[in-house]
Amino acid sequence: MVVMYLRYSLIAVLIRDSDRVMEKVNIISFCVGLVGGFSMLIVANFQQTAVITIHLLAACVCFGSGCLYTILHSWITLRMYPLYTNRCIGVIRATIAVITTTCFLIAVGFGLYASHEFHRYYPNLPTPRPWNRKLWQPGYEFHVVSAIAEWITAVAHVAFILTYTRDFEKIRVTLYIESLVSHLSHSPIMPSFNDMRDL
């Protein structure tokens, strides 16, 4: 989420209110990224074997919002050409966005079809968690396709975030902390040390 905030801030500083559409898309993509990051926390904290509904719903939101985030930031990068960036990185990001979105749709589609196939033969049994290749389970091969596509989606998301490295080499992020007291139970005499220097 920090990376998404840095990217949002970088775009906001570069365009400086010169492009209202890009500014709005930047805000929307930041919000979408936060939703994806928060849903990733939910996926990590609700195991697939324990609370399957919450896990799968959060995973769909996580990957879906990640795909939307990659699409929006690919569009932003392409729109920033030629004033702020080169076309090559825009094409790379757009390619990754297409790959991740396609694989996400394949993962969801084949996952649902695997479950459907299993329930055609065993309507009263729950979908296997985990699937087992040693037992005959109808729909297993569709589950494998879904799992591979899901992993490609995850790797593509990481690859997309890694395309920011060259952009982040050109910024400086500062966090300045100053203590106004020598003991934390004391109240500060002045609002800051800069005010003390002015006396």
N, C-alpha and C positions, 0 to 999 in steps of 0.2 A: 504494500500500500504506500510505502514511502517512495518507491520508484514512480508510482503513478502520480503522487503529489509533486515530485520533482519535475516530471514531464509536463504536467499541467502548468506548473509555475514557469517553466522554461518557455512554453508556447505563449503564455500570457505576457511575459516580459518581452519576447521578441515582437509580437504583433502590436502591442501597445494601443489597443482600441482602433487599429487601422482596418480591421476586417471583422465586422459584427457577426457574420455567419460563422467564421472560424472560431470566434470567441465563444459563441453559444455551443458549437459542437465540442469544443474543448471542455467546457463545463459539464456537458452531458456525458462525455466519455469519462471524465473523472468520476462522476457519480456512478456510472456503470462499472467502472473499475473497482470502486469501493464496495459495491454490492457483490461483485465477484470475489473480492478478497474476504469479505465477511462470510460469504457462503462457503469459502474454502475452510474457514475456521470451523464451521458447522460440520462439514464433511469429515474433518480430522477428529472431531470430538464425538461423533455419533457413528459407531462402527457399523459396517454393512451387515454383520451377522447379528447385531443386537437390535438396532432400530432401522430396519431396511427402508421404510417409507421416507423418513427424514433424510437419511443418507442419500438416497437416490434423487430426491427432490432438490436437495442442496447441491448435489453433483451436477445436475442439469442446469441449475441456476449459475453455478460457478463456471462451467464450461461454456454455457450459452452467453453469459455476460462477457466472458473472456473473448469469445468470437466477435461479439459486437464491439468490444473495446479495440480489437485488432483492426476491424473494418474501419471504425471511426478514425483511429490514428493513422491508418494507411491513407485515408482520404485527406486528413490534415497535412500529412507529409507531402502528398502529391500537390495539394493546393499551395503549400509554402514554396514550391519551385516556381521561379528561379531566384526569388528574393532572399530566401532564408536557408535553402538546402538544395542538394542536387537531386536529379531525377532518379539516379540509380538506387538510392536508399528507399525512395518511394516505391519503386518497382519491387524491390526485395521485400519490403513490408507488405505490399499488396499481395504478392505471391504467397507469403506465409499466411496471410489472412484467408486467402482462398483455400489453402491446404487445411488449415485448422478448422474452418467452417465446414468444408466438405467432410472431413473425418469426423467431426462432431455429429453431423447429420447421419453419417453411416453408422456410428456407434449407437446412437439412439434408435435408428430404424432397425438395425440387425439385433440389437438387444431386445426390443419389443417383439420382433419376429421370433427370436429364440424362445422367449417366454410363451408366446402363442403356440409354437410347435410343441413345446413340452406339455402344455395344458390340453392340447388336442388328444394326447394319449393318456394323460393323467389329470383329468379335470379337478379332482379333489385334493391333489397334493400341491404344496407350495412350490414355487420356483426354487430349484436347487441353489443353495448358498453354502459352500462354493460348488460350482459345477465339477463333475468328476469325469475325466476321460476314460477311466478304467471301467466304469459302468455304462450300460447303454442308456443314454439320456437323449431323447429326441430334442433337436434344436441346439445340441452342443456345438456343432460346427459354426452355426450362426453366432453363438455366444463368443467363440474364438475370434471371429471377424470383428465383432463389436469390441472386444477387449483390445485387439491390435489397434483399431481405429481410435479408441480412447487414449491409448498410450501415445500414438502419433499426435493426437490433439494436445496432450500435455507437453510433449517435447516441443511442438511447434509454438505453444504459448511461451515457453522458456526462451526459445530462439528469437521470438519477436521482442521480448524484453531485452535480450542481449543486443539487439540492434540499436538500443539507446546508448551503448557504451561510448561511441564516438561523439554523440551529442553531449553527454555528461562530462566529457573531458574538457569541455569549453565553458563550464560554469563553476562558480565558487559558491558554496553553501556555508553560511556562517551561523553559529549559535553562540551568542554572547551572554554569559552569566556573570553577574557581579554580586558579591555579598555586601549587604548594607550594614551588617553587624558582625561582631566577632564571636558572639554566642547566640544560638538560635532562640533562646528564651528572652533576649533583649529586643526592645523596639528600636527601629531605626530613627536616628536623629534627623537625618536629611533623606529626601527621596532617593538620592543617588550620590556617588562620589563625585560626579561631575558638578553637582550643585555645591558641594563642599569647596571645590576648586574656585568657584565663582565668588566666594566670600572674601 
